[in-house]
Amino acid sequence: MQPTPPPLSSYVASWAPGPVAAEDALPVGPVAALSAVLDLPEAVAKGGEPLPPLWHWLYFLHWPAQRELGADGHLRNGHLRNGHLLPPIPHRQRMIAGGRCEIAEPLHLGEPAERISTLGTVTAKHGSTGELLFVTERRELRQRGRTCLVEEQDIVYRSGRGSVRHHPAALDESAAPDPEGTWRLPLHPDPTLLFRFSALTANAYRIHYDTPYAQGEEGYPGPVVHGPLLALLMLELVRRHAPARRVASLSYRLRRPLFAGERLVASGTPSGGGADLRIATHREARHATAEVTFA
């Protein structure tokens, strides 16, 4: 009989990391690269122009040495991964649950910027897959000495493999959703797209590009579409359909995973002061949701 593992909260009882500062010149290359991955006709921004909301996720990246990665592609030890403050949990699995962002003014491409990452709340809860640890990280991004945006991201950690009973046994790659909303943007993500997005965000987690690992080790039916990619896709609706409106704040929630090969549609419903956004497949009407308010 195996001993009962200690609660996750015990690993972080004395965990109190200090602020982590990072700098980035915000070069044009990553924006041009993601624009190409999304099959856009040209880069969404050029040098000196405003960076679209959430595209700052392409910057302030950390590339650890290969020897520092574990079998899943995550850092084996350490406290920082691309600005994320990693709690000292053994065999951790990390998922982004959602986040919020207040944008006083957009960042401008090609101008040096600074990011300060700090730890927010840490809460242990019990879910259907066992014990979970919710960690909120706060990031303040500055440019020209001014705070441009403040972001909070909610990260969920669990130790060991969780239940996979909510995932489909097989994927239907032909069924297309018919979501509600006046704004629509379809996407048919394949492993190549997910691999390229992983590279652009320095994300080595193997569930996003290694099919045998995702299926055999973590019990998914195929490579998992990145949560940040879904959030960016929802915000792409705003950029395309309301280009004259400046986003002042946004919040998003990542509810259920979807997988390479599935057809998805990002859809949105504008309101007077903002928009409601969502990601749908034929299986689920709301894999992810977001709310945007305009300045």
N, C-alpha and C positions, 0 to 999 in steps of 0.2 A: 504494500500500500504506500503510495507516494505521499510525502508530507504536504500539507496544505500550504501553498505559497503565501507569503506575507501580503497584506493589502497594499495596493498601489500607493495609497496615501503615505505609507511608512517610508517609501523611497524619497519623498519630497518634503518630509517633515522639517528638514533643516536646509532645504534648497532655496537659496535666495540670491540668484545671480544679479550682478549689477548691470547698469546700462552698457550697451554695446554700440559703439559708433562705427560707421562705415562711410566711405566717400566713393563717388562715381562721377565720371565725366559725362555720362549720358550720351555716348556716341550714337550716331545714326544707324550703325550696322544692325543691331538687334531689332529695331523697329522695321527696317526694310526686310529683314529675314522673316519675322512673324507675318508681315503683310504678304509675303510670297507664300508662306505655309497656308494662309487663309485664302489663297487665290485672288487677292485683291489686285486691281490693275496697276496700282502704284503704292508706294509707301504712304501710310496714313499721316506721316509728319516728316518734315525735313528739318535741317538744322535751324534753330531759332524759333521753330513753331511749337505750339502747345502739344504736350503729350496727352493722348486720350486717357480717360480714367482707367486705372488698373494696369496700364501698360508699363508702369514702373516696376512691375514684377519681373521684367526682363533684365533688371539692373541690380546692383549690389549683391552679385552672386559670389558664392564661395566654392572653390574647387579643391576639395581635400585630396591628399595623396591616395592613390589606389589602395595602398595597404591599410588605410584607415576605414575602408568600407567593410561592412558585414556581408553575409551571404545574400541578404535581400537588396543590397545596394545602398542602404542607409549607412550613416556613420555608425561605426561600432561603439565608439566612446566619444566623449567631448561634449561641449555645451552649446555649440553653434553650428547651424546648417543653413546657409543662405540667409543669415539674420535671424533664424528661428532659434529660440532658446530651448535646447533639448533637455527635458528632465532626465535624471539619472535612473531610468527604468530599464531593467534588463529585457532583451528580446522585444523591444517596443514595436508596436505597429502604430503608424501615425496617419490620421485622416483629418482633412480640413472640414469643419462643420459649417462654417459661415464667417461672416465678418461685416464690418461697417467702415465707412470712410467719409470724412468731412473734408471738403476741398475748398480752401479759402481762395486759392488761385492755382491754375494748372502749372505743373512743371514744364520747363521749356527744354527741348531737345538740344544737345550740344553744349549745355551749360553745366558747370560743376554743381553737384548737389551733395547733401549730407543726410544720413539717416541715423536716428537714435532709436534703438530697440530696447524696450524695457518689459519686465514681467508684470502682467496684470493679476487677475484672479487665478487661483488653482482650486478646483473642486473635484472631489471624488464622488462618483455616482454608480449605481448598479443599473445595467440595461439588459436587454434580451440576450446579449452575447457575453454577459459577465460584468466584472468591474471595469469602469471606465474612468479616466482622468481627463478633465476638461481644463485646458490651459488657455488663457487669453493673453495674447501678446500685443503690445502697443508700439506703434512705430510713428515717429514724427519725421517728416521729410522737409528739408529746408533748402532754399536756393536764394542766393544774393542776400543772405542774412535774415530772410523772412521764412516763417513757417508756411509752407504751401498746402500741405495736407497732413491729416492725422488719421491713421488707420489702426483698427483693432481687428485681430483675426483670432477666431476660436478654433483651437486644435484639440482633437480627441485622441488620446493614447489608450491603448490596451496592451497587455502583456500576453504574448502567445496568440495562437490562432483563435479567431472567433467563429461563430456559427455562420454557415453559408446557406441556411435553409431558405433565405429570402431571395436568393439568386436563381434565375432560370437555369434549368439543366442544359438547354440548348438555345441558340440564338436564331431568331428569324431575321435574316438580313434583307428580306424583300418588303416586309410590311412597313408602311409609312404612316406616321401619325397625321391627324387632321385637327390641329389644336385651335383653340379660340384665340382671338386677337387680330387687330388690324395690321400689325407689323409681323412679318414672318421672314425667317432666314433658315433654310435647310442646310444640313451638313451630314455627310456620310463618312465619319472618321474611320480610317483604316490603320493598321499597325504602323505604316510608314509615317502618317501624320502624327501619331502619338510619339513615335521615336524622335521626330524632328522637334516637337514641342518639348519633350524631355531634355533634348540637347540645349535648346534655347533657354531653359530655366534651370539648367544644371541639376536636374532631377534624375538620379540614378536608380530610383526605386523600380524594381524589375516587374512589378505588376502592370506597368504601363507599356512595356515593349517586348517582354519575354513570355510568349504564350505558354510553353511548357511549365515555366515557373508559376505563372498566374494560375494555371489549372491544377497542377500537381501539388504545389506547396501551399497555396492560399485558397484553393477551392473555388476560384472564379471560373465562369464559362469561357473567358477570354481576357485579353488585355483590357484594363480599366481606363476609361476616358478620364483625364485629369479634371479634378474639380475646378482649378483656376481657369482651365480652358473653357469650361461651361460658363463661368462668370464673365470671362472676356467676351464670349459669344453673345451673351445677353446684352452686355453694354454696347456691342457692335450694332445692335438694333437702334439704339439711341443715336449713335454717330451717323448712321446712314439715313435715318428718317427724321431726325430733329437736329440737323447740323448747326443751326443757329442758336440752339439752347445750350447754356453752360450748366453742367452737372455740379450742383452744390453739395449734395450728399447722396450716399447710396448704401444699401444694405443687401446682403445676399445670404441665402441658405442653401446648402447642398444636402439633399434629402436622401436620395437613393442612387447608387452607382449605375452607370450604363457602360456598354462595352463596345470595343472595336467591331465594326461591321454593322452595328445597328444604325438605322436611319433616325436622325433626330431633327427636330425643328425648334428653333428659338422663336418665341412669339411674344408680342407685347401689346399692351393696351394703354394708349396715352390718356392722361387726365390733364386738368387745367394747369396743375403745378408740377407734374412729373409723369411717371409711367410705371406700370406693373409689368414685370417680365417673368418668363418661365421657359423651361426646357422640357419638351415632351418626346416620348417615343410611343409606339403602339402599345407598349406595356403599361406606361405610366404617364399621367398628364402633367406631373410636376416632379421631375427628377431634381430640379433646382428652381429656385424662385429668387426674384430681386425686386427691390423698390428703389426708384430714383426720384429725387426732387431737383428741380431746376432753380437756378439763381433768379 
